[in-house]
Amino acid sequence: MLVNIILNGKKLSREIAPDMTLYDFVRDNGCYSVKCGCETSNCGLCTVFLNNKPVLSCSVLAARADGCRVDTLEYTCFIKRKSSSK
């Protein structure tokens, strides 16, 4: 299944398995700051922003993010620091 996702401002088109989680997609594309601490959707370490709303990436299928913007907390902080330094 082909998905198109904007990950941390970068447009990606990737072929994925239908059962791939957003957590695995994000990690497979180099965002290693996103962690999975519990694998039960309880701890929040895997939180990313899906169209500016926080979601637990370990409990969302990557296919649900097709056509969406996904930002990690690290990227969000980087953008805020960059805009505040101007």
N, C-alpha and C positions, 0 to 999 in steps of 0.2 A: 504494500500500500504506500503510495507516494504522499508525503505531507510537505507543506510549505509553511515554515515557521520563521518569524523574526526573533532570533535569539540574541539578546543583548545588542540590539541594533543591527545585527547582521542577518541578511536574508539567506535562509537555508532551504534547499529542496533535498529531501532524503527519502529513501525507500526504507520502510520500517515493517516490523511484524505487527499484526493487529493487536497483540497483547502487550506491546512495549509500553512501559510507564513513562510518564514525562520525566521522572527522575533519571531513568536510564538514558533517555534521549539527551537530556542536558549534560550528563556526565560523558556520554559518548562523543559529544561535540565540544569537549574541552573545559567545561565549567566544573572544576573539581572542588570549588568552595561549597557546593551543595552536597550535603551529607545525608545519610540515612541512618538514624540512630536506633530506631525501634522496629521498623518494618510493620507497624500496626497503626499508623496514622495518629500517633499520640504525642510525639515529642516536638514536632515543628522544625527540626533541623533541615528538613528538605523543602522548606517554604520557598516558593518563587512567586513572582507576580505574573499572572495570566491576564492580559489586557488590564493592567493596573489593579487587579484584585488578588490578594494573597490566597494561594492554594497550596495544599500539601502535595508536592509532585510525586510522592510515592503512591498516592491513591488516585491519580488522574492518568488516564490513558493518553499517550502522546497524540493519538489520532484526534482527540478532542481539541487539541491546540492547533489543528490545521487551520491556516489562515489567520492565526492570532500572533500577538506579540508576547514573548516570554522574557522577563528580565529577572536576573538573580539579584539578591540583596547587595552583593559586591558591586555589580554594575550600577545599580541605583545610587549607591553611595558615591561612586566615582563620578557620575553625572552631576550629582548635587554639589560635590566639591568643585568640579570643573566650572559649574555655572556661578558659584558663589565667589570664585577667585577673579571674576571679570569685573 
